[in-house]
Amino acid sequence: MSEIQKIVTRFAPSPTGLLHAGNYRTALFSYLFARHVKGTFLLRIEDTDKARSKKEYEDNIMESLAWLGLPHDGFARQSDRIDIHKKRLEQLIASGHAYISKEIPKEPGDREEVIRFRNPNKKVKFHDMIRGFIEFDTTELGDFIIARSMEEPVFHLVVVVDDIDMGVTHIVRGEDHISNTPRQILIYEALGAPLPEYAHLPTVLAPDKTKLSKRKGALPITAYRDRGYLPEAMVNYLALIGWNPALNDREFFTMAELIEHFDLKDVQKSSAIFNEEKLAWFNRQYMAKLTDEEFLAQAKPFLAAGASLGTSAISSDLLVKLLPLIRERIHAFGEIPKLFSPEGELSFMISSIPSYAKEALMWRQEKDITATKAHLDFVINAITALDASAFTLETIKAAVWPYAEKVGKGNVLWPMRYSLSGKEKSPDPFIIASLIGKDETLHRLTIARNLIS
Ligand code: GLU
């Protein structure tokens, strides 16, 4: 081994479900640490639990890491390494550190023989880069099982064998593994291997402080990809879950900047929160940095989804036209189709106006609906007088605004806007009118006015 030891970390997920943000935060920290020290980052799929491990979950892990931009320098799958595990198991039996134990089956299907580790029953002390020294008395662990048979070593043994064999120097993983560490250290010692450094990361919790787990509510990371989140925003947000760099509350980091600044010593001990609202906020900030071209390119894959929401397909032309309005209203690209759905704020562009009661046209401070009718008449006349070839936000506003200022802005603009959008919430009436054009504007205003009769 060279004098300056090369640092090797790994991410070792079990493909027994779809991994959530908390799992990928672990992957990210392990990756950032490795890159920061110019070390090696390995990926190991821990699929020893044959009943629960599934190829589709492994595929999802690969896709998620690729999406986040966390490439690995080496890859292993535990089920491909069974010969190595077996050799080490034989070594432990030969050296007397493990033995074949006769068992009394308690339930049908229980083994009559397993392989147990001969526990030296001693105090084990290890250093954790985040928590300092941790000491355990292993006596209470008894002679724990390390294999169900020579072909079926269990988790503790394979983790240690693989970490030794793959040269892992730093184990960065969730703090739920602290209680496994003493057993694993005993195995390291029995195999005569040097101990790795440990860094047990604080658990990632939901905002209500309950556990984020694969089985309880937490979304797989690919669900955010599929909702149109940007991986850069996700990485930035994940990095701040439990990591507090002493950089004056700085919040924005590119991957390169994270690699530059990341240090395990700045990881907090207390649990950290994954907050979807904060993630959405980050995503919006990252979306705002995109040029129009970049924004459109990211949006395109999501447009077809409009069809399933009852909207006709949203054309790229429409998107370009409405870009500022869309940018103002979304936190992720996947929200675009909904904006154009019948309930959405931008539906006025592609669906017909839903029918409404005439009272809806009245501004809340208006006392008399005949006044609303008079205002609509004014607007219709003012717009009729405009030249269709110069029908812009500015010309429309200039034609209506002075009157609205005189008689009350809400009294005029509310019925105008409601007529054009059929909604309580929508862009302002001048924008809508300029977008739908003079004829359609007059058509909708006339329908509204005639409702009042
Ligand atoms: N395969 C374990 C898990 O998914 C991780 C083991 C480890 O990091 O040591 O929780």
Residues whose N, C-alpha, C, O or C-beta is under 5 A from the ligand:
A	BS01	LIG	A12 P13 S14 E46 V159 R173
